[in-house]
Structures are given as C-alpha cells and as structure tokens.
Amino acid sequence: MQDKKIFHDAAWYYARFRRGYPKSFYKHITDIFKLNNESHALDLGTGTGQIAIPISKIVKEVVAVDPEKNMLKEGEIIAQKDNISNISWININAEDISKDLGLFDVTTMGASFHWMEQDDVLKKIYNLTNNGGGVTLTLPVTAAIGDAIQIVGKSGDWVLAQNASQQVFLGNSSTTVGVGGSLTATDGGDCIEIICITANDEWRVADSVGNIIIV
C-alpha cells in the first residue's frame, strides 16, 4: 500500500466532513449479496467508518481495516456514540489481510482501492470470501486523466459504486450520474478495466468480460 501519512492529521476532518453513502447504496449491495443479520463484512481502507458504521446495522459483524490509527480512533468514537459494538477496528494494511480475520460475505472499499496494491488485495479477498459473497468498490474521489482501475473477477461478484458527480461510460450506455450510479457483475468471473477520461468525474470502460449491469 502506498504511503498514507498524509492522512495522519486528516482523521478529525474525515470524521466530520467526509461525505457518506446514501441508503440506496446499502440497499443495492444488500440485495446483490443477500446480506442479513448473520452476514459478515470486511471494510478495507475504512477511514473513520463511513461504510463500516452504516453497514454494521445490517450485518452481524464488521471488521474495519485501516493503516492509520487516528482514522480508526475517530471511527471508534463515532461508533461508541451510536452504541454500535459489532465492529472490530484493525490497524493493518489491506495487503496484510489473512484468514485470521475470518471469512466474509462482502468486502467494501469506499474510494480506497486506488491506494492499494490492487491485484494483491483482490487475490486475498478471494480467499476470504464465502460462497455467494463478493466485493464492493467505490471510484476514487480524485483521479487524473489516464488513471486506470482493473477489477479481475476472482473475488466473487462485484459492484463498482460512484461518488457525487461521477459517471462511467460503457459503449453507448452510461451509469446514472452520482452516487446512484453503479456497475455490477453478474458472474464471479466478470472483469473490467476503466480509464479516467475527465479528471475526477468521468470514466470509460476500456475492456470488459461478462454481462455488466449498468445502473
């Protein structure tokens, strides 16, 4: 994982000003991965828990992973204020996850995937994913033209979510602009490569394998 010391002093601001995800996002991944109060979730690059805390109200347990202790500390404070006790806050890099953490029905990465050694992390997620489970990734908030992301379908089904004002183009179709838009795999072997064509906001699918659902 890349050096993220830049986040050391940002935790307080992340906890208070980092935008979360709408209810429609959680409904979508709940439906796709059939999440319930017996499910287990892994949140990589959790930050201050923007995904870990809301999804903890859906599943039985969340393991929230981040390399920055200050981020985890802020997340714990928020969870305690909400009387949430089913989140384990783990201070490691995403690249260091192992079966010691358990097996999971969904792994989420909210705008953190681009900081990681992507191939390595996806392979490790595959080994931690229960049958029928998968991974949800969110596009990075900031991206330069030419930046690329590859999702190799070896981690179960996947969902690629968006932030505000973002959009992905696939052939003659495109996702809904903003957090309501997404791309979803229909098979565990589906793969995709997307490239940023307008800084931060617009992405185009350069290559894909499988039947990708566009929302």
Disulfide bonds with the S-S distance in Angstrom:
none
